[in-house]
Amino acid sequence: MLRLILGAICATILSTTLIAHAQNTAQIAEENKDVQNLDLEDLLNIKTTVATKKALSATEAPSIVTAITSEEIRNSGARDLADVLTTFVPGFQIAPDIEVAMGPALRGIWAIEGKILLLIDGVEANDDVWGNMLFGNHYPADMIDHVEVVRGPGSAIYGGYASLGVISVTTKGAIQNTAGIHFLNSQMAKAPSHRDLVIGYSKTHKNNLSSSVYLTTGTGSRTDSKYSNFFYTPQNTYSDYNVADKMTADPKMLNANLKYKGLDFRAIIDLFKQGYPLQAVPEVNSPDMEYSYLYDLKYEYKVSDKLKITPRISYSIHKPFNIEAQGLDTNQTTCPGCAGYDVSENHRDSKTNFYGVSALWDPNKDLSIISGAEHYKTVIYVGDGWFTKTNSQNGGPVQTFNTFSGSSYGNENTAVYTQGTLQHPIANFTFGARYEKTWRFGDAFVPRVGITKSVDKFHSKFMLTQSFRTPRGIQIDKAVGELKPEKALNTELEVGYRISPEMLVQGNVYDIQIQNLLLYTPYTAVASSAYQTVGGQRTQGVEAEFRYLSKRKSLTANYAFYKNISHPGADDVAQNQSANIGLPQNRLNITGGYKVSESLSIHPTAQYFGKNYSWNWTDGTTNPIASVPTTPIELDPVWYFHLNVRVRDILTKGLDLEFGGHNIFNQTGFLPQAYAGYINPQPVDSRSWMVRLGYTKEI
């Protein structure tokens, strides 16, 4: 891998010295062009800001960037953000956490707890207790206009939640002077996988005033298959239990925005409710409320044509994993280990105040500098009745909270950052760094260097970046030993070539070396589930993409492979040591399209998940906490096939119909946990038939 990277760097330097002038690409604003008629050249020149906060094309940006347009999302038949990301982003996967929560993984690394930053219309959406982002009918596709993803670190600009990547979602509310209503029903045999409604408008008024309001509501089920056991099933008679109406996911969201001249206020109220049976008995269901209240106010002050200063304040409230286990059976005969738990009260919640200012300065046409300073304070409140445990329960006594104010604890961070991009005939150079001081966990300094070159049909990139993640709020009351900022060194190289005006091939290699890994250890090496700073983790891999786009036909294929080099937790590594538990090493996505007429098009999708590994928690005869399996089970590779048919402008302009199916051959597959978390692999959603009806009108 090292030789490959060094050789590619030399090739990059050689290409940049042989050619003296970079190709100038015209800026194309997607919102001002009918994306249905974009050609490949247009797509490659669509500007993205997620990597640098400066508008650059995906081939110029000093990061590995995936830009997913509204047209691609609609064509694919994606039902929610998880569908969008697992289809179009190489190396992106989802896996179950505890209960029914579904989280992200990227490049062979489990990333649910604050390793990937999620932005919704520029507002940070990770919860501040664990740093989580949750998937599975959370963020329906009909609320999304387009998505930009950085596959790689963004810590230098964004801070500690961006150590592995950044996902930036732009909703329909950001598209001015439109109104719409969209309904989706994706129906499995016994339950809906997605049944969602999105309605709203965005309008530019007189006197430099604009407003938008979008409402999202829905319901869905993870699967309608039988799920063979839950947490305590080795001693439970309720195996092979049908969970069609128990493992649910119900989104509700209000996204409102008001702008006046340079003043911009956004409020996002996200009331995501999940359901799961804590025991496999019909009368026990445990709703899990994931509530977030996000308020963001900023003012864009244009000092001159070359300098823009943006002060910003944000306030957020997060209530993750608020569990109401009604009818919980605490009899150890039917629910081993349940005695001593009371989960009928709220879990915990966080409140975060954020203050920041950023400046974007373009002293000339070739140089752009972004700088800023930020401060935030997070306070986490713990309810008196939260998950009370008895000392006699497996896992040992409750550890004492390290509080600073009664029943609360938290952290304060202060950061400064700067990054400059120089466009030079030899190449485009990006240099940047961030310094962050935490009140509880020390400090972190992370630099980044990027070199990009685009000449005629060829483009290349080289990035050397450090990233970090601070514990922030992740159960620091249960920390073992001293927690330190997790740091990583990321080396990335991308090359791409335009085979023809309609075809592009590109690929990249990467090396991720994490130090001071923040590792969650459930009931094994420590007295109870806890976080601790351990050794390191390292993965290497390759990602490749092929695009073909003509007037009538399209084909996009992406492939990702990773290899585990080192990992401190033996429970999280598969038997062959090269794969991490729950994360297949080989992933392939293929999406196609054929335009039958101006109004009718057909879009098949195929997805391949390679051989995978999981722990089998059914092979013991006692509580799994006390009986840890020693050999992982192997899950066979599986192909999933989807089909979407689009009919545009039915009866009237703007009225569109889609129909088709997901997992149309009803392949049996499983999503295992990406760590030793004592939850058996969850079955994927079975075959579902989908109908989507949407109406969009210019206003």
C-alpha positions in Angstrom: 0.0 0.0 0.0 2.8 2.4 0.9 4.6 1.8 -2.4 1.3 2.3 -4.3 0.7 5.6 -2.6 4.3 6.8 -3.1 4.2 5.8 -6.7 0.9 7.6 -7.3 2.3 10.7 -5.6 5.2 10.7 -8.0 2.8 10.3 -10.9 0.8 13.3 -9.7 3.9 15.4 -9.4 5.1 14.4 -12.9 1.8 15.2 -14.5 1.6 18.6 -12.8 5.1 19.5 -14.0 4.6 18.4 -17.6 1.5 20.5 -18.1 1.7 24.3 -17.4 -1.9 25.4 -17.5 -4.9 24.0 -15.6 -8.2 23.6 -17.4 -10.8 26.3 -16.5 -14.2 24.9 -15.7 -17.3 26.9 -15.8 -19.4 27.2 -12.6 -22.8 25.5 -13.0 -25.4 26.2 -10.4 -27.6 23.1 -10.2 -30.6 25.0 -9.0 -30.6 27.1 -12.2 -30.4 24.2 -14.6 -32.8 21.3 -15.3 -30.9 18.4 -13.8 -32.9 16.0 -15.9 -30.9 17.2 -18.9 -27.5 17.4 -17.4 -24.7 15.6 -19.3 -21.6 14.1 -17.7 -19.6 17.4 -18.2 -22.3 19.3 -16.3 -22.3 16.8 -13.4 -18.6 16.9 -13.0 -18.6 20.7 -12.9 -21.4 21.1 -10.3 -19.9 23.0 -7.4 -19.6 21.6 -3.9 -18.8 23.4 -0.7 -18.7 20.6 1.8 -14.9 20.0 1.6 -13.6 23.6 1.9 -16.7 25.9 2.3 -15.5 27.4 -1.0 -17.4 26.4 -4.1 -15.3 23.9 -6.1 -16.1 21.1 -8.5 -15.8 17.6 -7.2 -12.6 17.0 -9.2 -11.0 20.2 -7.8 -12.0 19.8 -4.1 -9.1 18.6 -1.9 -11.1 15.7 -0.5 -12.6 12.5 -1.9 -16.1 13.9 -2.6 -19.3 12.2 -3.7 -22.0 14.6 -5.0 -25.4 13.1 -5.4 -27.9 15.1 -7.4 -31.7 15.2 -6.9 -32.1 13.5 -10.3 -29.9 10.6 -9.2 -31.8 10.2 -5.9 -35.2 10.2 -7.7 -34.0 7.8 -10.4 -32.7 5.3 -7.9 -36.0 4.9 -6.1 -34.2 5.6 -2.8 -36.6 5.7 0.1 -34.5 7.4 2.7 -31.0 8.8 3.4 -29.7 5.3 4.2 -30.7 4.1 0.7 -29.1 7.1 -0.9 -25.8 6.7 0.9 -25.5 2.9 0.6 -26.2 3.1 -3.1 -24.0 6.0 -4.2 -21.1 6.3 -1.6 -18.4 3.7 -1.9 -17.4 2.1 1.4 -20.5 3.4 3.2 -22.6 0.8 5.2 -25.1 0.7 8.0 -25.2 -1.7 10.9 -27.3 -2.1 14.0 -26.3 -0.7 17.4 -28.2 -1.5 20.6 -32.0 -2.0 20.5 -33.1 -1.0 17.1 -30.8 1.9 16.3 -29.0 1.8 13.0 -25.7 3.6 12.5 -23.1 4.3 9.9 -19.8 2.6 9.0 -17.2 3.9 6.6 -14.1 2.3 5.1 -14.3 -0.7 7.5 -14.7 1.4 10.6 -17.8 1.5 12.9 -18.7 5.2 13.1 -22.0 5.7 14.9 -20.6 7.5 17.9 -19.3 10.8 16.5 -16.9 9.7 13.8 -19.0 11.1 10.9 -20.5 14.6 10.9 -24.1 15.0 9.7 -25.2 18.4 8.4 -28.9 19.1 7.6 -29.0 22.4 5.6 -25.7 23.3 7.2 -26.9 22.6 10.8 -25.0 20.0 12.8 -27.4 17.1 13.5 -25.4 14.6 15.5 -26.7 14.2 19.1 -24.4 15.6 21.7 -24.7 12.7 24.1 -23.0 10.0 22.0 -22.5 11.9 18.7 -24.9 9.5 17.0 -26.7 9.8 13.7 -29.4 7.2 13.2 -30.7 5.7 10.0 -33.6 3.6 8.8 -36.6 5.7 7.6 -35.0 8.6 9.4 -34.7 11.5 6.8 -37.1 10.2 4.0 -35.7 10.7 0.5 -38.6 13.0 -0.4 -37.4 15.7 2.0 -33.9 15.7 0.3 -32.8 17.7 -2.7 -29.1 16.7 -2.9 -26.3 15.2 -0.8 -22.6 15.9 -0.6 -20.3 13.4 1.1 -16.7 13.7 2.1 -15.2 10.3 2.3 -12.3 11.2 4.6 -11.6 13.6 7.4 -13.1 17.0 7.7 -11.8 17.8 11.2 -9.6 20.7 10.2 -12.7 22.8 9.4 -15.6 21.1 11.1 -14.1 19.7 14.3 -14.4 16.4 16.2 -17.5 14.8 14.6 -15.8 14.8 11.2 -12.9 12.5 11.8 -13.9 9.9 9.2 -16.2 11.9 6.9 -18.9 14.6 6.4 -22.5 14.1 5.2 -24.1 17.3 4.1 -27.8 17.0 3.2 -29.6 19.9 1.4 -33.4 19.6 1.8 -36.1 20.8 -0.6 -36.6 23.8 1.6 -33.4 25.3 0.3 -34.7 25.4 -3.3 -36.5 28.7 -3.7 -40.0 29.4 -5.1 -41.3 25.8 -5.1 -44.0 24.0 -3.2 -44.7 20.3 -3.1 -46.3 17.3 -1.6 -44.9 13.8 -1.8 -46.2 10.5 -0.6 -44.3 7.2 -0.5 -45.6 3.7 0.3 -43.1 0.8 0.3 -45.0 -2.3 1.4 -43.6 -5.6 2.5 -45.8 -8.6 2.8 -46.7 -8.0 6.5 -45.8 -4.4 7.2 -44.8 -1.2 5.5 -41.0 -0.6 5.3 -41.7 3.1 4.6 -44.9 5.1 4.6 -44.0 8.7 4.5 -45.5 12.1 3.6 -43.5 15.3 2.9 -45.2 18.6 2.3 -43.9 22.2 2.2 -43.0 25.3 0.3 -40.1 27.7 -0.1 -40.7 31.3 -1.3 -38.8 34.5 -2.0 -40.9 37.4 -1.0 -40.5 41.1 -1.5 -37.9 43.3 0.3 -35.2 40.6 0.4 -37.3 38.3 2.6 -37.6 34.6 2.0 -39.2 31.7 4.0 -39.6 28.0 3.8 -41.4 25.4 5.8 -41.3 21.6 5.3 -43.1 19.0 7.3 -42.3 15.3 7.3 -44.2 12.4 8.9 -44.4 8.7 8.5 -44.1 5.2 9.8 -42.2 2.1 8.9 -40.8 -1.3 10.0 -37.2 -2.6 9.9 -38.4 -6.0 8.7 -41.4 -8.3 8.6 -39.3 -11.4 9.0 -38.8 -13.5 12.1 -36.0 -12.5 14.4 -34.3 -15.3 16.2 -33.8 -13.9 19.7 -33.0 -10.7 21.4 -30.6 -9.8 24.2 -31.5 -12.6 26.6 -32.8 -15.2 24.3 -30.3 -18.0 25.1 -32.4 -18.5 28.2 -35.7 -17.4 26.6 -38.3 -19.6 25.0 -39.4 -16.9 22.6 -37.2 -17.5 19.6 -38.2 -17.0 16.0 -40.4 -14.2 16.9 -42.3 -12.2 14.3 -41.3 -8.5 14.7 -43.3 -7.0 11.8 -45.1 -4.5 14.0 -42.4 -4.2 16.8 -39.2 -3.0 15.1 -40.6 0.3 13.9 -39.2 3.6 12.7 -41.5 6.6 12.6 -40.0 10.0 11.4 -41.5 13.4 12.2 -39.7 16.6 11.3 -40.3 20.3 11.0 -37.7 22.2 9.0 -38.3 26.0 8.9 -36.1 28.8 7.5 -36.4 32.6 7.5 -34.0 34.9 5.7 -33.8 38.6 5.5 -30.9 40.1 3.6 -27.9 38.5 5.2 -29.7 37.3 8.3 -30.5 33.5 8.3 -32.5 31.6 10.9 -33.3 27.9 10.8 -35.2 25.7 13.2 -35.2 21.9 12.9 -37.4 19.8 15.2 -36.7 16.2 14.6 -39.0 13.7 16.5 -37.8 10.3 15.5 -39.5 7.4 17.2 -38.3 3.8 17.1 -39.9 0.7 18.6 -38.5 -2.6 19.6 -39.5 -5.5 21.9 -37.1 -5.5 24.9 -38.3 -9.1 25.3 -39.7 -11.3 22.6 -43.2 -11.3 24.0 -46.1 -9.6 22.4 -47.2 -7.5 25.3 -43.8 -5.8 25.8 -42.9 -3.0 23.4 -40.3 -0.4 24.1 -40.7 2.9 22.3 -37.4 4.7 21.9 -37.7 8.5 21.2 -34.8 10.3 19.5 -35.8 13.9 19.9 -33.7 16.8 18.6 -34.4 20.6 18.7 -31.9 22.6 16.6 -31.9 26.4 16.3 -29.3 28.2 14.2 -28.9 31.9 13.5 -26.2 33.5 11.3 -25.5 36.7 9.6 -23.5 37.0 6.4 -21.8 40.4 6.3 -20.1 41.2 3.0 -17.3 43.6 3.9 -16.4 43.8 0.3 -16.5 41.7 -2.9 -13.5 39.8 -1.6 -14.2 39.5 2.2 -17.3 37.9 3.8 -17.6 37.5 7.6 -20.3 35.3 9.2 -21.0 35.3 12.9 -23.1 32.4 14.1 -24.9 31.2 17.2 -26.7 27.9 17.7 -28.6 26.2 20.5 -29.5 22.5 20.4 -31.3 20.1 22.7 -30.9 16.4 22.1 -32.9 13.6 23.9 -31.5 10.3 22.5 -32.5 6.9 23.6 -35.4 8.1 25.7 -36.9 4.7 26.4 -40.3 3.8 27.7 -40.4 0.1 28.4 -44.1 -0.4 29.3 -45.0 -3.8 30.7 -41.4 -4.8 31.3 -41.1 -8.2 32.9 -38.5 -8.3 35.6 -38.8 -12.0 36.4 -35.5 -13.6 35.7 -37.2 -16.8 34.8 -38.6 -15.4 31.6 -36.2 -12.5 31.2 -32.7 -13.3 32.5 -30.9 -10.2 33.7 -34.0 -7.9 33.6 -34.3 -7.7 37.4 -33.1 -4.4 38.7 -33.8 -2.4 35.5 -36.3 0.4 35.4 -36.4 1.9 31.9 -39.8 3.6 32.2 -38.2 7.1 32.7 -36.2 9.3 30.4 -32.6 8.3 29.6 -30.6 11.6 29.5 -30.5 14.7 27.4 -28.0 17.4 26.3 -28.0 21.1 25.8 -25.4 22.8 23.7 -24.6 26.5 23.2 -22.4 27.3 20.2 -20.8 30.6 19.3 -18.6 31.1 16.2 -17.4 33.4 13.5 -15.9 32.6 10.2 -14.3 34.7 7.5 -14.0 33.9 3.8 -11.4 36.0 2.0 -10.6 35.9 -1.7 -7.7 38.4 -2.1 -7.4 37.5 -5.8 -8.8 35.0 -8.3 -6.2 32.3 -7.4 -6.2 32.4 -3.6 -9.0 31.7 -1.1 -8.7 31.7 2.7 -11.3 30.5 5.2 -10.6 31.1 8.9 -12.7 30.9 12.1 -13.1 30.6 15.8 -15.6 28.5 17.7 -16.7 27.8 21.3 -19.3 25.4 22.5 -20.5 24.2 25.9 -22.3 20.9 26.2 -24.2 20.0 29.4 -25.7 16.5 29.8 -28.4 15.9 32.3 -29.1 12.5 33.8 -32.5 11.6 35.1 -32.7 10.2 38.6 -34.5 7.1 37.4 -32.4 6.3 34.4 -31.6 2.7 34.0 -31.1 2.0 37.7 -28.9 -1.2 38.2 -28.5 -3.3 41.2 -25.1 -4.2 42.4 -25.9 -7.9 42.1 -26.6 -7.7 38.4 -24.0 -9.0 35.9 -21.8 -6.1 35.0 -20.9 -5.0 38.5 -21.9 -1.9 40.5 -22.9 1.4 39.0 -19.9 3.7 38.5 -20.0 7.2 40.1 -20.8 10.1 37.8 -18.0 12.6 37.4 -20.3 15.6 37.7 -19.7 19.3 37.9 -23.3 20.4 38.8 -25.6 18.1 40.6 -26.9 15.5 38.2 -25.2 16.9 35.2 -21.8 16.8 33.5 -20.4 18.1 30.3 -17.6 19.7 28.4 -16.5 23.0 26.8 -14.4 23.3 23.7 -12.7 26.3 22.1 -11.2 26.0 18.6 -9.5 28.1 15.9 -8.9 27.0 12.3 -7.7 28.3 9.0 -7.3 26.9 5.5 -6.0 28.4 2.3 -6.4 27.1 -1.3 -4.0 28.4 -4.0 -4.9 27.8 -7.7 -1.5 27.6 -9.5 -0.6 26.5 -13.0 1.4 23.6 -11.5 -1.5 22.4 -9.3 -4.0 23.6 -6.7 -2.6 23.5 -3.2 -4.6 23.5 0.1 -3.0 23.9 3.5 -5.0 24.1 6.7 -5.0 23.3 10.4 -7.3 23.4 13.5 -6.4 23.7 17.1 -9.1 22.7 19.7 -8.8 23.0 23.4 -11.2 20.9 25.6 -12.1 21.6 29.2 -11.9 17.9 30.2 -9.8 16.0 27.7 -6.8 18.0 26.7 -6.2 19.5 23.3 -5.8 18.5 19.7 -3.9 20.0 16.7 -4.7 18.7 13.3 -3.1 19.9 10.0 -4.1 19.1 6.5 -2.4 19.2 3.1 -4.1 18.7 -0.3 -2.8 18.8 -3.9 -5.2 18.6 -6.8 -4.7 18.8 -10.5 -7.2 18.8 -13.4 -5.9 18.8 -16.9 -7.9 18.0 -20.0 -9.3 14.4 -19.4 -7.2 13.7 -16.3 -7.5 14.7 -12.7 -5.5 13.7 -9.6 -5.6 14.4 -5.9 -3.3 13.8 -2.9 -4.3 14.5 0.7 -2.4 14.1 3.9 -4.7 15.0 6.8 -4.9 14.5 10.6 -8.3 14.2 12.3 -9.5 14.0 15.8 -12.5 13.1 17.9 -13.1 14.3 21.5 -15.3 12.3 23.8 -17.7 15.2 24.1 -20.6 13.5 25.8 -20.3 9.8 25.1 -21.2 8.2 28.4 -18.2 9.8 30.1 -19.8 8.9 33.4 -18.9 5.3 32.5 -15.4 6.0 31.3 -12.6 3.6 32.4 -9.4 5.5 33.0 -8.6 8.8 31.4 -10.2 9.5 28.1 -8.1 11.4 25.5 -8.9 12.9 22.1 -8.9 10.2 19.4 -6.5 11.1 16.6 -6.0 9.7 13.1 -3.6 10.2 10.2 -5.3 9.8 6.9 -3.4 9.4 3.5 -5.6 9.5 0.4 -4.9 9.5 -3.3 -7.4 9.8 -6.2 -6.9 9.6 -10.0 -9.6 9.9 -12.6 -9.8 9.8 -16.4 -12.5 10.9 -18.9 -12.6 8.0 -21.4 -15.0 9.9 -23.6 -17.5 12.8 -23.2 -19.9 10.2 -21.8 -17.6 8.0 -19.7 -15.5 8.6 -16.6 -13.5 6.2 -14.5 -11.9 7.2 -11.2 -10.4 5.5 -8.1 -8.7 6.2 -4.9 -6.6 4.4 -2.2 -6.5 5.4 1.5 -4.7 4.6 4.7 -6.3 5.4 8.1 -4.3 5.1 11.2 -6.2 5.9 14.5 -4.4 6.5 17.8 -6.0 6.7 21.2 -9.0 4.9 19.9 -12.2 5.5 21.9 -13.6 2.0 22.2 -16.9 0.9 23.6 -16.6 -2.3 25.6 -19.9 -3.9 26.6 -19.6 -6.0 29.7 -16.3 -7.7 29.0 -12.9 -6.3 30.0 -14.4 -3.8 32.5 -17.0 -4.0 35.3 -19.8 -2.8 33.0 -20.3 -1.3 29.6 -17.9 1.6 29.3 -15.7 3.7 27.0 -12.0 3.7 27.3 -9.0 5.0 25.5 -7.1 2.0 24.1 -4.5 1.4 21.4 -5.0 2.0 17.7 -6.9 0.9 14.6 -5.8 0.9 11.0 -7.5 0.1 7.8 -6.4 0.4 4.2 -8.5 0.2 1.1 -9.4 1.1 -2.5 -12.5 2.6 -3.9 -13.5 2.9 -7.6 -16.3 4.4 -9.7 -17.4 4.2 -13.3 -19.9 6.6 -14.8 -21.6 6.6 -18.2 -24.2 9.2 -19.1 -25.8 9.8 -22.5 -29.1 11.3 -23.6 -31.0 8.1 -23.1 -28.9 5.7 -21.1 -26.9 5.9 -17.8 -24.8 3.5 -15.7 -23.0 4.2 -12.5 -21.0 1.5 -10.7 -18.9 1.9 -7.5 -16.8 -0.6 -5.7 -15.1 -0.5 -2.3 -12.6 -2.9 -0.6 -11.0 -2.4 2.8 -8.5 -4.5 4.8 -8.1 -4.4 8.6 -4.5 -3.9 9.5 -4.8 -3.6 13.3 -7.5 -3.3 15.9 -7.1 -3.4 19.7 -10.4 -5.2 20.4 -10.2 -8.9 19.5 -14.0 -9.2 19.9 -14.4 -6.8 17.0 -12.1 -8.6 14.5 -13.2 -11.5 12.4 -11.4 -14.8 12.5 -9.3 -14.1 9.4 -8.1 -10.8 11.1 -8.5 -8.9 7.8 -12.2 -8.0 8.3 -13.9 -6.2 11.1 -17.0 -7.8 12.5 -20.3 -6.8 10.8 -18.6 -5.0 7.9 -18.1 -6.9 4.6 -14.8 -6.2 2.9 -16.3 -6.1 -0.6 -19.1 -3.8 -1.6 -20.5 -3.2 -5.1 -23.3 -1.0 -6.3 -24.6 -0.7 -9.9 -27.4 1.7 -10.9 -28.7 2.0 -14.5 -31.2 4.0 -16.4 -33.0 3.9 -19.7 -35.1 6.8 -20.9 -37.9 5.4 -23.0 -39.4 8.8 -23.6 -39.3 12.3 -22.2 -41.7 11.3 -19.5 -40.9 7.6 -18.9 -37.7 6.0 -17.7 -36.6 2.7 -16.1 -33.9 2.4 -13.4 -32.6 -0.9 -12.1 -30.2 -1.2 -9.2 -28.0 -4.1 -8.0 -26.1 -4.2 -4.7 -23.5 -6.8 -3.6 -22.5 -7.3 0.0 -19.5 -9.6 0.3 -18.8 -12.3 2.9 -19.5 -11.0 6.4 -18.9 -12.1 10.0 -20.9 -11.9 13.2 -21.0 -13.3 16.7 -23.7 -15.9 17.4 -25.2 -15.2 20.8 -27.5 -18.3 20.6 -24.7 -20.9 21.2 -24.6 -20.4 25.0 -26.9 -21.7 27.7 -26.5 -18.8 30.1 -26.7 -15.0 30.0 -24.6 -13.9 27.1 -22.8 -11.4 29.3 -21.3 -14.4 31.1 -20.8 -16.6 28.1 -19.0 -14.8 25.2 -18.7 -16.8 21.9 -15.2 -17.5 20.9 -15.6 -18.0 17.1 -17.6 -15.7 14.8 -20.1 -17.1 12.4 -19.7 -16.5 8.6 -22.5 -14.9 6.7 -22.7 -15.7 2.9 -22.4 -13.0 0.3 -25.7 -11.6 -1.0 -27.0 -9.7 -4.0 -30.0 -7.3 -3.7 -31.9 -6.1 -6.8 -34.2 -3.1 -7.0 -36.3 -1.5 -9.7 -37.8 2.0 -10.1 -40.0 3.2 -12.9 -40.5 7.0 -13.2 -43.4 8.7 -15.1 -43.1 12.4 -15.2 -45.8 15.1 -15.7 -48.8 12.9 -15.4 -51.9 14.9 -16.4 -50.2 18.1 -15.5 -46.6 19.5 -15.2 -44.9 18.6 -11.9 -47.1 15.6 -11.1 -44.8 12.5 -11.0 -45.4 8.8 -10.4 -42.8 6.2 -9.4 -43.4 2.5 -8.9 -41.2 -0.5 -8.5 -39.7 -2.8 -5.8 -36.8 -3.2 -3.4 -35.2 -6.6 -2.9 -37.5 -7.8 -5.6 -36.1 -11.4 -5.5 -36.7 -11.5 -1.7 -33.1 -12.3 -0.8 -32.5 -13.3 2.8 -29.8 -11.1 4.3 -28.7 -9.9 7.7 -27.2 -6.8 9.3 -24.8 -7.8 12.1 -23.4 -5.5 14.7 -20.0 -4.0 13.9 -18.8 -4.8 17.4 -19.4 -7.4 20.1 -22.6 -5.9 21.4 -24.7 -9.0 22.2 -27.3 -8.4 19.6 -27.8 -11.1 16.9 -27.8 -10.1 13.2 -31.0 -8.3 12.2 -32.8 -9.5 9.1 -33.0 -6.9 6.3 -36.3 -5.7 5.0 -37.8 -8.3 2.7 -39.3 -7.7 -0.7 -41.3 -4.5 -0.8 -43.4 -3.0 -3.6 -43.2 0.8 -3.8 -45.5 3.6 -5.1 -44.5 7.2 -4.8 -46.6 10.1 -6.0 -45.3 13.7 -5.9 -46.3 17.1 -7.0 -44.0 20.0 -7.3 -45.0 23.5 -8.5 -43.1 26.7 -9.0 -44.6 29.5 -7.0 
